[in-house]
């Protein structure tokens, strides 16, 4: 049976995957990331899932795009497409920057959105 998910559940997924990234990279510097194929693959999968969740949330609730210009749905989904479909040519410098800068920024935006909607986790 197919489960029906809400935009807010997809937004929460973004936060969950962002937390996975933070956990995976805790205590890891750039060199450590570049030397670990396991970390590269784990972070790439998290970025992919964040992009998918962002697009699904936006498709379910158009106000996420129109009312939140700092919710970078298209950017996140493009990143998802690059790592999912261009897996053979992923630039791990970009994945590192995405994980260290773009994902935390998106998580802040999503936390704000969920808080405004009264849906954030305590």
C-alpha angles and dihedrals in degrees: 000000000000115000120225113224130193130228088249091056090053089049089053088050088058090055092046093052091045088055090051089054092049090049094047092049097042106129092001120124128199093269092050090051092048091051096049118077088181092059092044091054094044094050092044090054091049091051089049092052093047091054092048093048092048093053093045092050091049092048090053095046117027091188088073088072100035097043098038114046089171090062096093099203097156094047091050092048092049089053088050091052093049094054095039099045102022095044090137092062106036115152104220091196087065091044089053092050091045092051095045100041117008098044095050089048091051091047090056091051092047092048089053092048093049091046091052089050091049090241105108122121114247 
